[in-house]
Amino acid sequence: MNLINVFQFVGFGDVVIGLSLGSRLFLIAVGLSLIFGVLGVLNFAHGAFYMLGAYFALTLSTNLVGNFWLSVVVGALAVGVVGAAIEMATIRPLYERPESELDQLIVTFGFVLVIHEAVRSVWGSQPYPTPVPELLNFSVSIAGSRFTAYRLFVIVAAVVVMISLWLFIRKTYFGSLVRGTSSDREMASMLGVDVPRLYTAVFFAGSVLAGLGGALAAPMQSIGPSLGESVIIDAFIIVVIGGLGSLSGAFVGAMFVGLMQSVATQFVEAGSIAVPFLAMVVVLLVKPEGLFGGIGE
């Protein structure tokens, strides 16, 4: 079966759905990869930040701001503030400890439980639907398939974020500090870089990206306390496939996982779960560092 026949068999709509899912996963995976690439922290609470972004955007748009787009921005920034506060209060003191990686894993996993219980206390356990913004609440027909314009917007938004991050990391002074610190923390500190403050800024940025992913995902699925749990495993698969710390790797890995979850079931039952895991295993066996390089690649 050649590529054209596969495309016709699957359907253009399935491809678009897969790319939109991959775009949402990219926003959480790239933040996770950025934090690990610079800080060396594998943040288990990242999925909870994704969930918080969805809840913050929903609450702001329905009760306070009344504007979906402003709610997405404010909600993502609010998640960034939460992430930065957690990093400064609980993770920063662990950097200099021996075996600090294990301590960081335990702390971030603890915040998964804390945030989930806080969400249940404030919003309850029932799912919340989020309406699609009026500006993009219409159907688009391409190649015989119909889907909402909002899905196309999410794909474009992920591409814009990817390009913006790459330019920021590669072309700005702060980006050069991030790349230098990720390569040699001690040397960066000796050259006058305020490493703890830079770490907090990077953790803030990664948390904002997770919150943005959750906020943009809200109109395409119901919001519930398990939302973060449903994406964090996919996010870890993505960063392993792409390479921990790699921006382009996170993008390619996210699109691959999104397409597999949308398309693979056409060929293999339960393929949406099995194929990404199989791809991760193959990558670990062939190229353990992932498909791409480090920060800025």
C-alpha positions as CSV (number, residue, x, y, z in Angstrom):
1,M,0.0,0.0,0.0
2,N,1.6,3.2,-1.1
3,L,1.5,6.6,0.7
4,I,-1.4,7.9,-1.4
5,N,-3.5,4.8,-0.8
6,V,-2.8,5.0,3.0
7,F,-3.8,8.7,3.0
8,Q,-7.1,7.9,1.2
9,F,-7.8,4.9,3.5
10,V,-7.2,6.9,6.7
11,G,-9.0,10.1,5.6
12,F,-7.8,13.7,5.7
13,G,-10.0,14.3,8.8
14,D,-8.2,11.7,10.8
15,V,-4.9,13.4,9.9
16,V,-6.1,16.8,10.9
17,I,-7.4,15.4,14.2
18,G,-4.1,13.7,14.8
19,L,-2.2,16.9,14.1
20,S,-4.4,18.9,16.4
21,L,-3.9,16.4,19.2
22,G,-0.2,16.4,18.5
23,S,-0.2,20.2,18.7
24,R,-1.8,20.2,22.2
25,L,0.7,17.5,23.3
26,F,3.6,19.6,21.9
27,L,2.8,22.5,24.2
28,I,3.0,20.3,27.3
29,A,6.0,18.2,26.0
30,V,8.1,21.2,24.9
31,G,7.8,22.7,28.4
32,L,8.7,19.4,30.0
33,S,11.7,19.1,27.7
34,L,12.8,22.7,28.2
35,I,12.7,22.3,32.0
36,F,14.7,19.0,31.9
37,G,17.2,20.3,29.3
38,V,18.1,23.3,31.4
39,L,17.4,22.4,35.1
40,G,17.8,18.6,34.8
41,V,14.4,18.3,36.6
42,L,12.0,15.7,35.3
43,N,8.8,17.4,36.4
44,F,6.0,14.9,37.2
45,A,3.7,17.8,38.1
46,H,3.8,19.1,34.5
47,G,0.5,17.3,33.6
48,A,-1.1,18.9,36.6
49,F,0.0,22.3,35.3
50,Y,-1.7,21.4,32.0
51,M,-4.9,20.6,33.9
52,L,-4.7,23.9,35.8
53,G,-4.4,25.8,32.6
54,A,-7.7,24.4,31.4
55,Y,-9.4,25.1,34.7
56,F,-8.1,28.6,34.9
57,A,-9.1,29.5,31.4
58,L,-12.6,28.0,31.9
59,T,-13.1,29.9,35.1
60,L,-11.8,33.2,33.7
61,S,-13.8,33.0,30.5
62,T,-17.1,32.1,32.2
63,N,-17.0,34.0,35.5
64,L,-14.4,36.8,35.3
65,V,-12.9,38.0,32.1
66,G,-15.7,36.8,29.7
67,N,-13.2,36.7,26.8
68,F,-11.8,33.3,25.7
69,W,-8.5,34.6,24.2
70,L,-7.7,36.8,27.2
71,S,-8.6,33.9,29.5
72,V,-6.1,31.6,27.7
73,V,-3.3,34.1,28.1
74,V,-4.1,35.0,31.7
75,G,-4.6,31.4,32.6
76,A,-1.3,30.3,31.1
77,L,0.5,33.1,32.9
78,A,-1.2,32.1,36.2
79,V,0.0,28.5,35.8
80,G,3.5,30.0,35.2
81,V,3.3,31.8,38.5
82,V,2.3,28.6,40.3
83,G,5.1,26.7,38.7
84,A,7.7,29.4,39.6
85,A,6.5,29.5,43.2
86,I,6.8,25.7,43.4
87,E,10.3,25.8,41.9
88,M,11.6,28.6,44.3
89,A,10.0,27.1,47.4
90,T,10.6,23.4,47.1
91,I,12.9,22.5,44.1
92,R,15.6,25.2,44.3
93,P,16.8,24.0,47.8
94,L,17.4,20.5,46.3
95,Y,19.8,21.4,43.5
96,E,22.9,21.1,45.6
97,R,22.0,17.9,47.4
98,P,23.6,14.6,46.5
99,E,21.1,12.4,44.7
100,S,19.0,15.5,44.1
101,E,17.3,13.9,41.1
102,L,15.4,11.4,43.2
103,D,14.4,14.2,45.7
104,Q,13.1,16.3,42.8
105,L,11.0,13.4,41.4
106,I,9.4,12.8,44.8
107,V,8.7,16.5,45.4
108,T,7.1,17.0,41.9
109,F,5.1,13.8,42.3
110,G,3.8,15.0,45.6
111,F,2.6,18.2,43.9
112,V,0.6,16.1,41.5
113,L,-1.4,14.8,44.4
114,V,-1.7,18.2,46.0
115,I,-2.9,20.0,42.9
116,H,-5.4,17.2,42.0
117,E,-6.9,17.4,45.5
118,A,-7.0,21.2,45.3
119,V,-8.8,21.0,42.0
120,R,-11.4,18.6,43.4
121,S,-11.9,20.8,46.4
122,V,-12.5,24.0,44.2
123,W,-14.1,22.6,41.1
124,G,-15.4,19.2,42.1
125,S,-14.9,15.9,40.2
126,Q,-17.5,16.5,37.5
127,P,-16.4,17.2,33.9
128,Y,-16.8,20.7,32.5
129,P,-17.4,21.4,28.8
130,T,-15.9,24.5,27.3
131,P,-17.5,26.1,24.3
132,V,-15.5,26.8,21.2
133,P,-14.8,30.5,20.8
134,E,-17.3,32.1,18.4
135,L,-14.6,33.4,16.1
136,L,-13.6,29.9,15.2
137,N,-16.9,28.0,15.8
138,F,-17.6,27.0,12.2
139,S,-16.9,23.9,10.1
140,V,-14.2,23.6,7.4
141,S,-14.4,21.1,4.6
142,I,-11.2,19.9,3.0
143,A,-10.7,16.8,0.8
144,G,-14.2,15.6,1.7
145,S,-13.7,15.8,5.5
146,R,-15.3,18.3,7.9
147,F,-13.9,19.6,11.2
148,T,-14.0,22.7,13.2
149,A,-11.8,25.7,12.3
150,Y,-10.6,25.7,15.9
151,R,-8.6,22.5,15.2
152,L,-6.7,24.3,12.4
153,F,-6.1,27.2,14.8
154,V,-4.5,24.9,17.4
155,I,-2.2,23.4,14.8
156,V,-1.1,26.9,13.6
157,A,-0.6,28.0,17.2
158,A,1.7,25.1,17.9
159,V,3.8,25.9,14.8
160,V,4.0,29.6,15.8
161,V,5.1,28.6,19.4
162,M,7.7,26.2,18.0
163,I,9.2,28.9,15.7
164,S,9.0,31.6,18.4
165,L,10.8,29.3,20.9
166,W,13.5,28.3,18.5
167,L,14.2,32.0,17.5
168,F,14.2,33.0,21.2
169,I,16.6,30.3,22.2
170,R,18.9,30.7,19.2
171,K,18.8,34.4,18.6
172,T,18.4,36.3,21.9
173,Y,20.9,37.1,24.7
174,F,18.7,35.3,27.3
175,G,18.5,32.3,25.0
176,S,22.3,32.1,24.8
177,L,22.3,32.2,28.7
178,V,19.9,29.3,28.7
179,R,21.9,27.3,26.3
180,G,25.2,28.0,28.1
181,T,23.7,27.2,31.5
182,S,22.2,23.9,30.2
183,S,25.7,22.9,29.0
184,D,27.8,23.9,32.1
185,R,26.0,25.3,35.1
186,E,29.2,25.9,37.1
187,M,31.0,27.8,34.3
188,A,27.9,30.0,33.8
189,S,27.8,30.8,37.5
190,M,31.5,31.7,37.4
191,L,30.8,34.1,34.5
192,G,28.3,36.0,36.5
193,V,25.0,34.3,35.5
194,D,22.4,34.3,38.2
195,V,21.7,30.6,37.8
196,P,18.9,30.3,40.4
197,R,17.0,33.2,38.9
198,L,17.5,31.8,35.4
199,Y,16.3,28.4,36.5
200,T,13.1,30.0,37.9
201,A,12.5,31.9,34.7
202,V,12.9,28.7,32.7
203,F,10.6,26.8,35.0
204,F,8.1,29.6,34.7
205,A,8.3,29.5,30.9
206,G,7.8,25.7,30.8
207,S,4.8,25.9,33.2
208,V,3.3,28.7,31.0
209,L,3.6,26.4,28.0
210,A,1.8,23.5,29.9
211,G,-0.9,25.9,31.0
212,L,-1.3,27.2,27.4
213,G,-1.7,23.6,26.1
214,G,-4.4,22.9,28.7
215,A,-6.2,26.1,28.0
216,L,-6.2,25.5,24.2
217,A,-7.3,21.9,24.7
218,A,-10.3,22.8,26.8
219,P,-12.8,23.5,23.9
220,M,-11.9,20.1,22.3
221,Q,-12.5,17.9,25.4
222,S,-14.2,17.9,28.7
223,I,-12.2,19.2,31.7
224,G,-11.8,16.9,34.7
225,P,-9.3,16.2,37.5
226,S,-7.9,13.3,35.5
227,L,-7.0,15.6,32.5
228,G,-3.3,15.9,33.5
229,E,-3.0,12.1,34.1
230,S,-4.2,11.4,30.5
231,V,-1.5,13.5,28.9
232,I,1.6,13.2,31.0
233,I,2.5,9.7,29.9
234,D,2.2,10.9,26.3
235,A,4.4,13.9,27.1
236,F,7.1,11.6,28.5
237,I,7.0,9.4,25.4
238,I,7.3,12.5,23.2
239,V,10.4,13.9,25.0
240,V,12.1,10.5,25.0
241,I,11.5,10.0,21.2
242,G,12.5,13.6,20.4
243,G,15.4,13.8,22.9
244,L,15.2,15.3,26.4
245,G,15.8,19.0,26.0
246,S,15.2,19.2,22.3
247,L,12.6,21.7,21.0
248,S,12.4,20.3,17.5
249,G,12.4,16.8,18.9
250,A,9.4,17.7,21.1
251,F,7.5,19.0,18.0
252,V,8.3,16.0,15.8
253,G,7.6,13.5,18.6
254,A,4.3,15.2,19.5
255,M,3.0,15.2,15.9
256,F,4.0,11.5,15.6
257,V,2.2,10.5,18.8
258,G,-0.8,12.6,17.8
259,L,-1.1,11.0,14.4
260,M,-0.6,7.5,15.9
261,Q,-3.4,8.0,18.4
262,S,-5.7,9.2,15.6
263,V,-4.7,6.9,12.7
264,A,-3.2,3.7,14.2
265,T,-6.5,2.3,15.2
266,Q,-7.4,2.1,11.5
267,F,-4.7,-0.6,11.1
268,V,-4.2,-2.1,14.6
269,E,-6.7,-2.4,17.4
270,A,-5.4,-0.5,20.4
271,G,-2.7,0.9,18.1
272,S,-3.1,4.4,19.5
273,I,-1.6,3.1,22.8
274,A,0.8,0.4,21.5
275,V,2.5,2.2,18.6
276,P,3.9,5.2,20.5
277,F,5.3,2.9,23.2
278,L,6.8,0.7,20.5
279,A,8.4,3.7,18.8
280,M,9.8,4.8,22.2
281,V,11.3,1.4,22.8
282,V,12.9,1.3,19.3
283,V,14.4,4.8,19.8
284,L,15.8,3.9,23.2
285,L,17.4,0.8,21.7
286,V,18.8,2.5,18.6
287,K,19.5,6.1,19.8
288,P,19.1,6.4,23.6
289,E,19.6,10.2,23.6
290,G,16.6,10.7,21.3
291,L,16.3,11.7,17.7
292,F,17.5,15.3,18.1
293,G,20.0,17.3,20.0
294,G,19.8,19.4,23.1
295,I,18.4,22.9,23.9
296,G,17.9,25.0,20.9
297,E,17.9,22.0,18.5
